[in-house]
Amino acid sequence: MESKTAEATKTTLTDLVLPSETNPLNNMFGGELLARMDRAASIAARRHSRRIVVTASVNHVAFNHAIPLGSVVIVEAKVSRAFKSSMEVYIDVWTEDRESGLKTKANIAIYTFVAVNESGRPIPVPELIPETKLEKERYEAALRRKQLSLVLAGRMKPNEATELKALFLKED
């Protein structure tokens, strides 16, 4: 299985916010944005694994800015780390000013996908190689996020979460 770069998984979806996708304040429904993020993230995970992928969890979503009716929305997804059969996908959501073309970050999310075979059983995925500073930061943080999730789910003992523990222990 050949390792892949995060850049090789990059997926960008660009679309408009239409009236049927907005709430009474004329801003995009959160659920509509979640669906767009899920589609982009699943494509990124599929590009990495070249297998069927399923959404395992939505680890984090931040709706930092409302996205108004008529906005151009850009959803960018990249695999931030691959584990045995799972992949963390980091998603950045931007709005683009229709006149100036300036992009503003509106939201972020982190999803986890699992690669499965035709029977729905998890299967191994290739290693991910981060290249840029941001990709390396997200790669390192992904292990801490995974350990936290496992501890909270009761699937890992807190004292086994070495990367997570290191955040709280000071070396003298």
N, C-alpha and C positions, 0 to 999 in steps of 0.2 A: 504494500500500500504506500503510495507516494505522498510525501508531505506536501502541503499547499500553503500559500501565503494568504494572509487576511485579504489583501487586495484582490486576489482571484475570486473571492466570494462576494465582493461588493455588488450590491443590487440597489438600483435607484428607480423609484416609481414616482412619476410626476403627474399630477391631475388637478382638476378644479374642484372647488366646493360648490355643489349645486343646491338649489332650494330644498329639494327633498332630503338632503343630508344635514339639515340644520335644525336647531332647537328654536323655541320662541324668541330667543335673543338674536337670531340670525347668525349663530356660531355653529360650527361643525359639531355634530353629536360625538361624544367621547367614544361610543361604541363603533361609529363609522371609522374613526381614526384607529382604534384598536384593530379592526378588521384589515385596514390597509397595512398597518405595521406587521400584523401576522402574516399577510401574503408576502411582503418584502422579505421578512425574516426567514420564512420557509424556503423561499428561492435561494437565499444566501446559504442556508444550511444544506440544501440539496446540491448547490454548486460545490460545496466542500466535500460532502460525503458521496455524491453521485448515487444516492440511494433514496428510497421513500423515507420521508421524515414526518414526524408528528410533533405537535406542540406538547411539551411536557409541563411547562409552567410559564407563567408571566411573572417574572421575578420582581420587576420594578416598572412603574409607569409614573411619569411626572407630567401632568398637564399644566405646564408653566404659563402658557399664553393661549388665549382663545384664538381660534382660527375662523375669521369671518367669511360669510357668504361671498363667493366670487374669488376667493384667494387661490393662488397657485400654491399647492402643497407638494413638497418634495420629501419623500421618505427614503432615507439612506440606511441600508442594513449591511453589516459585515459580521462574520463569525469572529468573535474575540478570543475564544479558546475552545479547543476540542479536548474531550476527556476520552473515556473508553468507548462509549457509544453515544454520548451526549455532546452537544455543542451549545455554547452560550453565544447568543447573537445580540449585538449592541445596535440600537436603532436611534438615529438622529432624525428629527422632523424639523423641516425648515418651511418658512413661508417666503414667497418671492414677491416683491413689490412689482405690480404690473407695469408701472411706468419707468421706475429707475432700474429694475432688475436686481436690486439689493436683496440679499437673503438674510433672514433673521431666524435664529434658532427658536423654535416654539416649544418643542417637547423632546423627551428622551424616553427610551424604554429598554429593558433587557429581558429577552425571552430565552428559554431553554428548549431545544429540540432534541429528539432522539432519532437516530437512524434505525430503521427496522427492515426486516426481510418481508417477503410476500405473505408470511404467516403472522406478521406483526411482532415478531421477536426482535429484541435489540441486537444490533450487529456492530462490530468495530468500525471506527471512522479514522481517517488519517490524522496525523499530527498537524497542528497549525503552527506556522512560522510567522511571528509578528516582525515587521520591519521598521515601521516608523516609531517615533517616540510615543505617540498616542496609542498606537497598536500595542506596544510593549507595556504601557501603563494599564491598559484594559486587560491584557493577557494576565498580568500579575494579579490584578484585583479580582479576576474571575475565580481564581482558586480560593481566595478568601470568601467571596460570595457563596461559592459552592459549599465550603465548609460550614459557614453560618447556616445555610439552608438545611444541611444535613443534621447539624446540632439541634436546630429548632424542630425538625421533624422527628427527633429521637433516633436517628439512624447513625449518629456518630456521637461519641462521648466528648464533652468539651475539652478534656485534656488531650485528646487525639487531634484536635484542630490546630496543628502546629503553626500554620501560616496566620491564622486568625489570632491565636494567642500572642504571636510576635508583635502584633499591633499594640498590645497592652503591657507588655513586659519591657522594662527599661534595662539596658545593659549598663553596668557600672564600670 
